[in-house]
Amino acid sequence: MSFKDKIRLYLGEWAYFACLIIGTLLGIYITFWVMIIDPIINCINAMSVGTLTTSQVLITILSCVFSGTFGCIVASIFAFVGVLSNKIIDDIMEEIFKDKK
């Protein structure tokens, strides 16, 4: 395997795995913090102040129910972006390192 082929392989793989890691971490953050923990904390604070409403409770319940779905959607979008970036980097590197005749 030549040096050019190694660069093409490693840059594409690096971009793919970077997108997978970022997407997974962002999906976990959205699932647990944004969709579960933060709405529950807001409901607890509103209850202790005495301003808790029915709509706030319903929004919190729906947020907790659909949190996994939104986290998986975010992770899937970043996985798709990773596949696209791998292909784009491969095409760019092929164009750069194309043998001139």
C-alpha positions as CSV (number, residue, x, y, z in Angstrom):
1,M,0.0,0.0,0.0
2,S,1.5,3.3,-1.0
3,F,1.7,6.4,1.0
4,K,-1.1,8.1,-1.0
5,D,-3.4,5.2,-0.4
6,K,-2.7,5.3,3.3
7,I,-3.5,9.0,3.5
8,R,-6.8,8.4,1.6
9,L,-7.8,5.6,3.9
10,Y,-6.8,7.2,7.2
11,L,-8.4,10.6,6.5
12,G,-11.7,9.1,5.4
13,E,-11.8,6.7,8.4
14,W,-10.8,9.5,10.8
15,A,-13.7,11.7,9.5
16,Y,-16.1,8.9,9.7
17,F,-15.2,7.9,13.3
18,A,-15.1,11.5,14.4
19,C,-18.7,12.0,13.1
20,L,-19.8,8.8,14.8
21,I,-18.3,9.8,18.2
22,I,-19.7,13.3,18.0
23,G,-23.1,12.0,17.0
24,T,-23.2,9.4,19.8
25,L,-22.2,12.0,22.4
26,L,-24.7,14.5,21.1
27,G,-27.4,11.9,21.0
28,I,-26.7,10.9,24.6
29,Y,-26.6,14.6,25.7
30,I,-30.0,15.3,24.0
31,T,-31.5,12.0,25.3
32,F,-30.6,12.4,28.9
33,W,-30.0,16.1,29.7
34,V,-32.1,18.1,27.3
35,M,-35.1,15.7,27.1
36,I,-35.2,14.1,30.6
37,I,-33.2,15.7,33.3
38,D,-33.7,19.4,32.5
39,P,-37.6,19.3,32.1
40,I,-37.8,17.3,35.4
41,I,-35.7,19.9,37.2
42,N,-37.8,22.7,35.7
43,C,-41.0,20.9,37.0
44,I,-39.5,20.5,40.5
45,N,-38.5,24.1,40.6
46,A,-41.9,25.2,39.4
47,M,-43.6,23.0,42.0
48,S,-41.5,24.4,44.8
49,V,-42.3,28.0,43.7
50,G,-46.0,27.1,43.2
51,T,-46.3,27.9,39.5
52,L,-46.5,24.3,38.1
53,T,-49.1,24.0,35.3
54,T,-50.7,21.0,33.7
55,S,-49.2,21.9,30.3
56,Q,-45.7,21.9,31.8
57,V,-46.3,18.5,33.3
58,L,-47.6,17.2,30.0
59,I,-44.7,18.6,28.0
60,T,-42.3,17.0,30.5
61,I,-44.0,13.6,30.2
62,L,-43.9,13.8,26.4
63,S,-40.3,14.9,26.4
64,C,-39.4,11.9,28.6
65,V,-41.4,9.5,26.4
66,F,-39.8,10.6,23.1
67,S,-36.3,11.3,24.4
68,G,-34.8,8.1,23.1
69,T,-36.3,8.6,19.6
70,F,-34.8,12.1,19.2
71,G,-31.4,10.9,20.5
72,C,-31.3,8.1,18.0
73,I,-32.3,10.4,15.2
74,V,-29.4,12.8,16.0
75,A,-27.0,9.9,16.2
76,S,-28.3,8.5,12.9
77,I,-27.9,11.9,11.2
78,F,-24.3,12.2,12.3
79,A,-23.6,8.6,11.2
80,F,-25.0,9.5,7.7
81,V,-22.8,12.6,7.7
82,G,-19.8,10.4,8.6
83,V,-20.5,8.1,5.6
84,L,-20.8,11.1,3.3
85,S,-17.7,12.7,4.6
86,N,-15.7,9.5,4.1
87,K,-16.9,9.3,0.5
88,I,-16.2,13.0,-0.2
89,I,-12.7,12.9,1.3
90,D,-12.0,9.7,-0.7
91,D,-13.1,11.5,-3.9
92,I,-11.0,14.6,-3.1
93,M,-7.9,12.6,-2.3
94,E,-8.3,10.6,-5.4
95,E,-8.4,13.8,-7.4
96,I,-5.4,15.2,-5.6
97,F,-3.2,12.2,-5.9
98,K,-4.3,11.2,-9.4
99,D,-1.3,10.2,-11.5
100,K,-0.6,12.8,-14.1
101,K,0.1,11.3,-17.6
